[in-house]
Amino acid sequence: MENLFDRHRGLLEDALKALDARGFWSPYPEAPSGRIYGETARADADAAFASLCQSVFLLPGHPQTGTAGKEVSPFGPVLSISYPTADVKTLIAASKAAAEGWAHSSPQSRVGLCLEVLARLNRMSFLMANAVMHTTGQAFAMAFQAGGPHAQDRGLEAVATAYREMTRTPQSAIWEKPQGKAPSIVMEKHWRIVPRGISLVIGCNTFPTWNSYPGLFASLATGNTVIAKPHPGAILPVALTVRVIREVLAEQGYDPNVVLLAADEAGAEITTDLARTPDVAIIDYTGSNAFADWLRTHAGHARLYTEEAGVNSIVISVTDDFAGMCANIAFSLSLYSGQMCTSPQDIFVPAAGIETNEGHKSFDDVANGIATAIDALLFDPARAANICGTIANPATLARVKNARVLGRVVRDSAPAGEGRSASPLLIAVDADATKAHESECFGPVAFIVKVKNADAGIAAASRLAREKGAITAALYETDEARILAAAEAFAQAGVNLSVNLIGGIFVNQSAAFSDFHVTGANPAGNASLTDAAFVVERFRTVMWRRLKTA
């Protein structure tokens, strides 16, 4: 049996260096190129995806008491994939039976196995892109990047962070205390990593791998068994991941039930029953504040890591590139139809307008400039489809329809391609007259909010982050003093700030090994991907010692 840790040692060492440097680094190429992944990779993946549809998904040896699966692609087709599923009692029993062997393996063995899994997942990135595209509604390019290499980056980041924290303490040491003229007291001390128990990873519909991999791999690396509970609408990406992990576990002589799939269907979810089970020691959750509150109330026995809803804001004060600013904001609002947890929603603009390189712009000029930039971006139907993708949940379309009455429509939403799609809806409101913009309106809806001045916009945006949560914030400003004041205000609100973004970098983006995604310091989440706090409470360091005699 090959030593997987030695096979991937170089990759791990590079990842550990990247954690310290916080610069750009990724071992998994994000371009869906045949020159990188193989000239037939896309065609092979298309065929593999087609063979999965209208079939039974095979997970050899997985406990099963039934089947589940009613996924429908937002692009139209019904996937008709039947997954093995089991009741809560069966899943918990299988996970507990697999726990001892996994917990007693060394950190090096577990980390090596995780790195091998990530390498195999990377090789199947084209297949994963198809799975993510047809369960989330992301366009293919985004599904490839976010569902494949970028998710793998986050998984690797979690594994590297876990390895660093598990190896801070040596496995053994000799402790010697001098006693003056008497013989020294000499003790032999040993430390071992003890996992917390069963980890429940609750996936979301929009980013089933990107949001699940950090918790899944952090728990695996630290010796916990994992039950992966995908969203009923996005089972396939998680099922493919579970299958790869189980294959590597079996090859290395471990019980493959170290990782289990808890597939279910809308209206017959088993999430609450799993979460309430006392044997579940860790829960990773991405989704609504309401269900996060339920978990806090009913699953208090488990260590809970959440990413929740929030209101992300942009404050516009001054810009020396008006066209570049509008184009950048337009792309941020349009990307995946605003269905990213990092997508901006509120754009605060002074009532008197702003100064720009094109001269003074009124409030309406700014609103219309952003609307015009969206129109230009999405003018070509093929390009619009590639940027906006489709809408994952039909309820989001209803939300867009209902939002039209919340203010003055600056730009109306319209279909942006095949399937269930919608381009951004822009609504102008006055902060003194409404609070409609102060709650999350998930999807392609953005508010242009009139405020007294830039300082009032910064104050309003940072207050919303403190009270409602936010994952991202952005500012357009040329005055250094105001930039630093805003940085302080948003830091106190626990939200990461981007300043004067133009060109090919957007507020939506979060780079592994550099950006900490979510801070855990406001209601948008209680954890951060993937700092030390994200992994250290998934295990305990326990000692045994004895006197050493001559």
C-alpha positions as CSV (number, residue, x, y, z in Angstrom):
1,M,0.0,0.0,0.0
2,E,1.6,3.3,-1.2
3,N,2.4,6.0,1.3
4,L,0.1,8.8,0.1
5,F,1.6,11.3,2.4
6,D,5.0,10.9,0.8
7,R,3.5,11.0,-2.7
8,H,1.9,14.4,-2.0
9,R,4.5,15.8,0.5
10,G,5.7,18.4,-2.0
11,L,2.1,19.7,-2.6
12,L,1.5,19.9,1.2
13,E,4.7,21.8,1.8
14,D,3.8,24.3,-1.0
15,A,0.4,24.7,0.5
16,L,1.8,25.4,4.0
17,K,4.1,28.1,2.4
18,A,1.1,29.6,0.7
19,L,-0.8,29.9,4.0
20,D,2.0,32.0,5.3
21,A,2.6,34.1,2.2
22,R,-1.1,34.8,1.5
23,G,-0.2,35.6,-2.1
24,F,-1.6,34.0,-5.3
25,W,-1.1,30.3,-5.4
26,S,-3.2,27.4,-6.8
27,P,-2.0,23.9,-7.8
28,Y,-5.3,23.2,-9.7
29,P,-5.5,25.0,-13.0
30,E,-8.8,27.0,-13.4
31,A,-8.9,27.0,-17.2
32,P,-11.1,24.3,-18.7
33,S,-8.4,23.6,-21.3
34,G,-7.8,20.3,-23.1
35,R,-4.1,21.1,-23.1
36,I,-4.2,20.9,-19.3
37,Y,-6.7,18.2,-18.6
38,G,-6.5,16.2,-21.8
39,E,-7.7,16.8,-25.3
40,T,-10.7,14.5,-24.8
41,A,-11.4,15.5,-21.2
42,R,-14.6,17.5,-22.1
43,A,-16.0,14.9,-24.5
44,D,-15.3,12.1,-22.0
45,A,-16.9,14.1,-19.2
46,D,-20.0,14.8,-21.3
47,A,-20.4,11.1,-22.1
48,A,-19.8,10.2,-18.4
49,F,-22.4,12.8,-17.3
50,A,-24.9,11.5,-19.9
51,S,-24.4,7.9,-18.6
52,L,-25.2,9.1,-15.0
53,C,-28.5,10.5,-16.0
54,Q,-31.5,8.2,-16.0
55,S,-29.6,5.7,-13.9
56,V,-28.8,4.3,-10.5
57,F,-25.8,6.1,-8.9
58,L,-23.5,3.4,-7.6
59,L,-21.8,3.6,-4.2
60,P,-20.5,0.1,-3.5
61,G,-20.9,-1.0,0.1
62,H,-22.9,2.1,1.1
63,P,-25.7,1.3,3.6
64,Q,-29.1,1.6,2.0
65,T,-32.6,1.4,3.2
66,G,-34.1,3.2,0.1
67,T,-33.4,5.5,-2.8
68,A,-33.8,9.2,-3.4
69,G,-33.3,11.7,-6.1
70,K,-35.5,14.2,-8.0
71,E,-32.9,16.7,-9.3
72,V,-34.0,18.9,-12.2
73,S,-31.5,21.0,-14.1
74,P,-32.4,24.7,-14.1
75,F,-31.5,24.5,-17.8
76,G,-34.5,22.1,-18.3
77,P,-33.7,18.4,-18.2
78,V,-34.7,16.1,-15.4
79,L,-31.6,14.2,-14.3
80,S,-33.5,11.1,-13.1
81,I,-30.6,9.9,-11.0
82,S,-31.5,7.5,-8.1
83,Y,-29.1,7.6,-5.2
84,P,-28.8,5.1,-2.3
85,T,-30.1,6.5,0.9
86,A,-30.5,5.2,4.4
87,D,-32.5,6.2,7.5
88,V,-30.8,8.2,10.2
89,K,-30.3,5.2,12.5
90,T,-28.5,3.2,9.8
91,L,-26.3,6.1,8.8
92,I,-25.3,6.9,12.4
93,A,-24.6,3.2,13.1
94,A,-22.4,2.9,10.0
95,S,-20.5,6.1,10.8
96,K,-19.8,5.0,14.4
97,A,-18.6,1.6,13.3
98,A,-16.1,3.2,10.9
99,A,-14.9,5.8,13.4
100,E,-12.3,3.8,15.5
101,G,-10.0,2.8,12.7
102,W,-10.1,6.3,11.2
103,A,-9.5,8.0,14.5
104,H,-6.5,5.8,15.3
105,S,-4.8,6.5,12.0
106,S,-2.0,9.0,12.0
107,P,-2.5,12.6,10.9
108,Q,0.0,11.9,8.1
109,S,-2.1,9.0,6.8
110,R,-5.3,11.0,6.9
111,V,-3.8,14.1,5.3
112,G,-2.1,11.9,2.6
113,L,-5.5,10.3,1.8
114,C,-7.2,13.7,1.5
115,L,-4.5,15.0,-0.8
116,E,-5.0,11.9,-3.0
117,V,-8.7,12.5,-3.1
118,L,-8.2,16.1,-4.1
119,A,-5.9,15.0,-6.9
120,R,-8.5,12.6,-8.3
121,L,-11.2,15.2,-8.0
122,N,-9.1,17.6,-10.0
123,R,-8.6,15.1,-12.8
124,M,-12.4,14.8,-13.0
125,S,-13.1,18.5,-13.0
126,F,-14.9,18.4,-16.4
127,L,-17.4,15.9,-15.1
128,M,-17.8,17.9,-11.9
129,A,-18.5,21.0,-14.0
130,N,-21.4,19.2,-15.7
131,A,-22.7,18.0,-12.4
132,V,-22.5,21.5,-10.9
133,M,-23.9,23.2,-14.0
134,H,-27.0,21.0,-14.1
135,T,-27.8,21.2,-10.4
136,T,-27.0,24.8,-9.6
137,G,-27.7,26.6,-12.9
138,Q,-24.2,28.0,-13.2
139,A,-22.9,28.5,-16.7
140,F,-20.3,25.9,-17.7
141,A,-17.2,28.0,-17.2
142,M,-18.2,29.1,-13.7
143,A,-19.3,25.6,-12.8
144,F,-15.9,24.3,-13.9
145,Q,-14.0,26.9,-11.8
146,A,-16.2,27.1,-8.7
147,G,-17.2,23.5,-8.6
148,G,-13.8,22.1,-9.6
149,P,-10.4,23.8,-9.1
150,H,-11.6,26.6,-6.8
151,A,-13.4,24.2,-4.5
152,Q,-10.4,21.9,-4.6
153,D,-8.2,24.9,-3.6
154,R,-10.5,25.4,-0.5
155,G,-10.4,21.8,0.3
156,L,-6.6,21.8,0.1
157,E,-6.4,24.9,2.2
158,A,-8.5,23.2,4.9
159,V,-6.3,20.1,4.9
160,A,-3.1,22.2,5.1
161,T,-4.4,24.2,8.0
162,A,-5.5,21.1,9.8
163,Y,-2.1,19.5,9.3
164,R,-0.4,22.5,10.7
165,E,-2.6,22.6,13.8
166,M,-2.4,18.9,14.4
167,T,1.4,18.9,14.3
168,R,2.0,22.0,16.5
169,T,2.4,19.6,19.4
170,P,5.0,16.8,19.1
171,Q,3.9,13.2,19.4
172,S,6.2,12.6,22.3
173,A,8.8,14.4,24.5
174,I,11.0,13.8,27.6
175,W,10.1,16.1,30.5
176,E,12.9,16.6,33.1
177,K,12.5,18.7,36.2
178,P,15.7,19.4,38.2
179,Q,15.4,18.7,42.0
180,G,18.6,20.2,43.3
181,K,20.8,17.5,44.9
182,A,18.0,15.0,44.5
183,P,17.7,13.1,41.2
184,S,15.7,14.9,38.5
185,I,12.1,13.9,37.9
186,V,12.0,12.5,34.3
187,M,8.8,11.8,32.6
188,E,8.0,10.3,29.2
189,K,5.0,12.2,27.6
190,H,2.9,11.3,24.6
191,W,0.3,13.3,22.8
192,R,-2.3,12.1,20.3
193,I,-5.0,13.8,18.2
194,V,-8.6,12.7,19.3
195,P,-11.4,13.7,16.9
196,R,-14.7,15.0,18.2
197,G,-16.9,12.4,16.5
198,I,-19.3,12.4,13.6
199,S,-19.3,15.5,11.3
200,L,-22.4,16.5,9.4
201,V,-21.8,18.6,6.4
202,I,-25.1,20.3,5.2
203,G,-24.7,21.4,1.6
204,C,-26.3,24.3,-0.3
205,N,-28.0,24.4,-3.7
206,T,-25.9,27.1,-5.3
207,F,-22.3,26.0,-4.5
208,P,-22.5,22.4,-3.4
209,T,-18.7,21.7,-3.6
210,W,-17.1,25.1,-2.9
211,N,-19.1,25.6,0.3
212,S,-18.9,21.9,1.4
213,Y,-15.3,21.0,0.8
214,P,-13.7,23.1,3.6
215,G,-15.7,21.5,6.4
216,L,-15.7,18.0,4.8
217,F,-11.9,17.9,4.4
218,A,-11.1,19.7,7.7
219,S,-13.2,17.0,9.5
220,L,-11.7,14.1,7.6
221,A,-8.1,15.3,8.0
222,T,-8.6,15.7,11.8
223,G,-10.0,12.1,12.2
224,N,-13.7,12.6,12.2
225,T,-16.1,10.5,10.2
226,V,-18.4,12.5,7.8
227,I,-22.0,12.3,6.8
228,A,-22.4,14.5,3.7
229,K,-26.0,15.9,3.5
230,P,-26.4,17.6,0.1
231,H,-29.2,19.9,-0.9
232,P,-32.0,17.8,-2.5
233,G,-31.6,19.9,-5.7
234,A,-27.8,19.4,-5.9
235,I,-27.0,15.9,-4.9
236,L,-24.8,14.8,-7.8
237,P,-21.7,16.9,-7.1
238,V,-21.6,15.7,-3.5
239,A,-22.3,12.1,-4.5
240,L,-19.4,12.1,-6.9
241,T,-17.1,13.5,-4.2
242,V,-18.3,10.9,-1.7
243,R,-17.7,8.1,-4.3
244,V,-14.1,9.2,-4.8
245,I,-13.4,9.5,-1.1
246,R,-14.9,6.0,-0.5
247,E,-12.8,4.5,-3.3
248,V,-9.5,5.9,-1.8
249,L,-10.5,4.8,1.7
250,A,-11.1,1.3,0.6
251,E,-7.8,1.2,-1.4
252,Q,-6.0,2.2,1.8
253,G,-7.6,-0.4,4.0
254,Y,-10.1,1.8,5.8
255,D,-13.8,1.3,6.2
256,P,-15.3,3.4,3.3
257,N,-18.2,4.3,5.7
258,V,-15.9,6.9,7.1
259,V,-17.7,9.0,4.6
260,L,-21.5,8.6,3.9
261,L,-24.0,10.2,1.6
262,A,-27.3,11.3,3.2
263,A,-29.4,11.9,0.0
264,D,-33.0,13.0,0.4
265,E,-35.8,14.8,-1.4
266,A,-37.6,18.1,-1.0
267,G,-40.4,17.6,1.5
268,A,-38.8,14.5,3.0
269,E,-35.5,15.9,4.2
270,I,-33.7,14.1,7.0
271,T,-31.5,17.1,7.9
272,T,-33.2,17.9,11.2
273,D,-33.2,14.3,12.4
274,L,-29.5,14.0,11.7
275,A,-28.7,17.3,13.3
276,R,-30.6,16.4,16.5
277,T,-28.7,13.1,16.9
278,P,-26.4,13.4,20.0
279,D,-23.7,11.4,18.1
280,V,-23.3,14.2,15.6
281,A,-20.5,16.3,17.1
282,I,-19.7,18.8,14.3
283,I,-22.1,20.5,11.9
284,D,-21.0,22.6,8.9
285,Y,-23.9,24.5,7.4
286,T,-24.4,27.0,4.5
287,G,-27.8,28.5,4.0
288,S,-30.5,30.7,5.5
289,N,-30.3,32.5,8.9
290,A,-33.6,30.8,9.8
291,F,-32.3,27.3,9.6
292,A,-29.0,28.3,11.3
293,D,-31.1,29.6,14.2
294,W,-32.9,26.3,14.3
295,L,-29.6,24.5,14.5
296,R,-28.4,26.8,17.3
297,T,-31.6,26.0,19.2
298,H,-31.9,22.3,18.5
299,A,-28.4,21.0,17.9
300,G,-26.5,22.8,20.6
301,H,-24.6,19.6,21.4
302,A,-22.6,19.9,18.2
303,R,-19.9,22.4,17.3
304,L,-21.6,24.5,14.6
305,Y,-19.8,26.3,11.7
306,T,-22.1,28.5,9.6
307,E,-22.2,30.6,6.6
308,E,-25.5,32.5,6.5
309,A,-27.3,35.3,4.7
310,G,-26.4,38.9,4.7
311,V,-26.6,42.3,3.0
312,N,-23.5,43.1,1.0
313,S,-22.9,46.8,0.1
314,I,-21.0,49.1,-2.2
315,V,-20.5,52.7,-1.2
316,I,-19.7,55.2,-4.1
317,S,-18.1,58.4,-3.0
318,V,-15.6,59.4,-5.7
319,T,-14.1,57.6,-8.7
320,D,-11.3,58.5,-11.2
321,D,-12.7,55.8,-13.6
322,F,-16.4,56.1,-13.9
323,A,-16.8,53.8,-16.9
324,G,-14.5,51.2,-15.3
325,M,-16.4,51.4,-12.0
326,C,-19.8,50.9,-13.7
327,A,-18.5,48.0,-15.7
328,N,-17.0,46.3,-12.7
329,I,-20.2,46.7,-10.6
330,A,-22.3,45.5,-13.6
331,F,-20.3,42.3,-13.8
332,S,-20.5,41.8,-10.0
333,L,-24.3,42.1,-10.1
334,S,-24.7,39.9,-13.2
335,L,-22.4,37.0,-12.3
336,Y,-24.5,33.9,-11.7
337,S,-27.5,36.2,-11.5
338,G,-26.6,37.5,-8.1
339,Q,-26.8,34.1,-6.5
340,M,-23.5,34.3,-4.8
341,C,-23.1,34.9,-1.1
342,T,-20.6,37.6,-2.0
343,S,-22.8,39.4,-4.5
344,P,-23.5,43.0,-3.8
345,Q,-27.0,44.1,-3.1
346,D,-27.0,47.7,-1.8
347,I,-25.2,50.5,-3.7
348,F,-25.1,53.6,-1.6
349,V,-24.8,56.9,-3.6
350,P,-24.8,60.5,-2.2
351,A,-28.0,62.4,-3.0
352,A,-26.0,65.2,-4.5
353,G,-24.1,62.8,-6.7
354,I,-20.3,62.2,-7.0
355,E,-17.2,63.6,-8.7
356,T,-15.7,61.5,-11.4
357,N,-13.1,61.7,-14.2
358,E,-16.0,62.6,-16.5
359,G,-17.1,65.4,-14.3
360,H,-19.9,65.6,-11.8
361,K,-22.5,62.8,-11.9
362,S,-25.9,63.1,-10.3
363,F,-27.5,60.3,-8.3
364,D,-29.5,59.4,-11.4
365,D,-26.4,59.5,-13.6
366,V,-24.7,56.9,-11.4
367,A,-27.8,54.7,-11.3
368,N,-28.2,55.0,-15.1
369,G,-24.5,54.4,-15.6
370,I,-24.6,51.1,-13.8
371,A,-27.8,50.1,-15.7
372,T,-26.2,51.0,-19.1
373,A,-23.1,49.0,-18.2
374,I,-25.3,46.0,-17.4
375,D,-27.0,46.4,-20.8
376,A,-23.7,46.6,-22.6
377,L,-22.3,43.6,-20.7
378,L,-25.4,41.4,-21.5
379,F,-26.2,42.7,-25.0
380,D,-25.0,39.5,-26.7
381,P,-27.4,36.7,-25.7
382,A,-24.6,34.0,-25.7
383,R,-22.4,36.2,-23.4
384,A,-25.4,37.0,-21.2
385,A,-26.1,33.3,-20.7
386,N,-22.4,32.6,-19.9
387,I,-22.3,35.3,-17.3
388,C,-25.8,35.0,-15.7
389,G,-26.3,31.3,-15.9
390,T,-29.7,30.3,-14.7
391,I,-31.8,30.6,-11.5
392,A,-31.2,27.6,-9.1
393,N,-34.5,27.9,-7.3
394,P,-37.9,29.0,-8.8
395,A,-38.6,31.0,-5.6
396,T,-35.9,33.4,-6.7
397,L,-37.8,34.4,-9.8
398,A,-40.8,35.1,-7.7
399,R,-38.6,37.3,-5.4
400,V,-37.5,39.3,-8.4
401,K,-41.1,39.8,-9.5
402,N,-42.2,41.0,-6.1
403,A,-39.2,43.3,-5.7
404,R,-40.3,45.6,-8.5
405,V,-42.7,47.4,-6.2
406,L,-40.1,48.2,-3.6
407,G,-38.8,51.4,-5.4
408,R,-38.3,53.0,-8.7
409,V,-37.2,50.6,-11.4
410,V,-34.0,51.8,-13.0
411,R,-33.4,48.7,-15.0
412,D,-35.9,45.8,-15.3
413,S,-35.0,42.2,-15.1
414,A,-35.4,40.0,-18.2
415,P,-34.5,36.5,-19.3
416,A,-30.7,36.1,-19.9
417,G,-30.5,32.9,-21.8
418,E,-32.0,29.4,-21.9
419,G,-33.8,27.7,-19.0
420,R,-34.8,29.6,-15.9
421,S,-32.9,32.9,-16.2
422,A,-33.0,36.5,-15.2
423,S,-30.7,39.5,-15.6
424,P,-30.3,42.1,-12.7
425,L,-33.2,44.2,-11.5
426,L,-32.0,47.7,-10.4
427,I,-34.3,49.6,-8.0
428,A,-33.7,53.2,-6.8
429,V,-34.7,53.9,-3.2
430,D,-34.2,56.7,-0.6
431,A,-32.7,55.6,2.7
432,D,-34.8,58.2,4.5
433,A,-38.0,56.8,3.1
434,T,-37.7,53.0,3.1
435,K,-36.0,50.1,4.7
436,A,-36.7,47.7,1.8
437,H,-33.0,47.5,1.0
438,E,-32.1,46.5,4.6
439,S,-33.1,42.8,4.2
440,E,-31.4,40.2,2.0
441,C,-33.2,39.9,-1.4
442,F,-31.3,36.9,-2.7
443,G,-30.9,36.8,-6.5
444,P,-30.6,39.3,-9.3
445,V,-31.9,42.3,-7.3
446,A,-29.9,45.4,-6.4
447,F,-30.9,48.6,-4.7
448,I,-29.3,52.0,-5.6
449,V,-29.7,53.7,-2.2
450,K,-29.8,57.5,-1.9
451,V,-28.0,58.7,1.2
452,K,-27.0,62.1,2.5
453,N,-23.3,61.8,1.7
454,A,-20.5,59.2,1.5
455,D,-20.0,59.1,5.2
456,A,-23.7,58.4,5.7
457,G,-23.3,55.5,3.2
458,I,-20.3,54.0,5.0
459,A,-22.2,54.3,8.3
460,A,-25.3,52.7,6.8
461,A,-23.4,49.9,5.1
462,S,-21.3,49.0,8.2
463,R,-24.4,49.1,10.4
464,L,-26.2,46.7,8.1
465,A,-23.2,44.4,8.3
466,R,-23.3,44.5,12.1
467,E,-27.0,44.0,12.4
468,K,-27.9,41.8,9.3
469,G,-24.5,40.4,8.4
470,A,-22.4,40.9,5.3
471,I,-19.6,38.9,3.7
472,T,-18.3,41.6,1.3
473,A,-18.2,45.4,1.1
474,A,-16.8,47.7,-1.5
475,L,-15.9,51.4,-1.6
476,Y,-15.1,53.8,-4.4
477,E,-13.1,56.7,-3.0
478,T,-9.9,58.7,-3.7
479,D,-9.4,60.4,-0.3
480,E,-7.0,58.3,1.8
481,A,-8.4,59.5,5.1
482,R,-11.9,58.4,4.2
483,I,-10.6,55.0,2.8
484,L,-8.8,54.3,6.1
485,A,-11.9,55.4,8.1
486,A,-14.1,53.1,6.0
487,A,-11.6,50.2,6.5
488,E,-11.9,50.7,10.3
489,A,-15.7,50.9,10.2
490,F,-16.1,47.7,8.1
491,A,-13.4,45.9,10.2
492,Q,-15.5,46.7,13.3
493,A,-18.5,45.4,11.5
494,G,-16.6,42.2,10.7
495,V,-16.8,42.4,6.9
496,N,-14.0,42.3,4.4
497,L,-13.6,45.5,2.3
498,S,-12.5,46.0,-1.3
499,V,-11.5,49.5,-2.5
500,N,-11.7,50.9,-6.1
501,L,-12.1,47.6,-8.0
502,I,-11.9,47.9,-11.8
503,G,-10.9,45.5,-14.5
504,G,-10.8,41.8,-14.0
505,I,-11.1,41.6,-10.2
506,F,-14.5,41.7,-8.5
507,V,-15.9,41.9,-5.1
508,N,-17.6,38.5,-5.5
509,Q,-14.3,36.7,-5.8
510,S,-12.6,35.0,-2.8
511,A,-9.2,33.4,-3.3
512,A,-8.1,30.4,-1.4
513,F,-4.8,30.7,0.5
514,S,-5.2,34.5,0.5
515,D,-8.7,35.7,1.3
516,F,-10.4,34.5,4.5
517,H,-14.0,33.9,3.3
518,V,-16.5,35.2,5.9
519,T,-15.0,36.5,9.1
520,G,-17.3,34.9,11.7
521,A,-17.7,38.4,13.2
522,N,-21.2,39.3,12.1
523,P,-24.5,37.5,11.5
524,A,-23.4,36.3,8.0
525,G,-21.6,33.4,9.6
526,N,-19.8,32.3,12.8
527,A,-16.8,30.8,11.1
528,S,-14.1,31.8,8.5
529,L,-12.8,29.7,5.7
530,T,-10.3,28.5,6.6
531,D,-8.5,30.0,9.5
532,A,-7.1,28.0,12.4
533,A,-10.3,28.4,14.4
534,F,-12.1,26.6,11.6
535,V,-10.2,23.4,12.3
536,V,-8.8,23.3,15.9
537,E,-12.1,22.5,17.6
538,R,-12.6,19.5,15.4
539,F,-10.1,17.6,17.5
540,R,-8.5,17.6,21.0
541,T,-4.9,16.9,21.9
542,V,-4.8,14.3,24.7
543,M,-1.7,13.2,26.7
544,W,-0.6,10.1,28.5
545,R,2.6,10.2,30.6
546,R,4.7,8.0,32.9
547,L,7.8,8.3,35.0
548,K,10.9,7.3,33.1
549,T,13.2,5.1,35.1
550,A,16.9,4.3,34.4
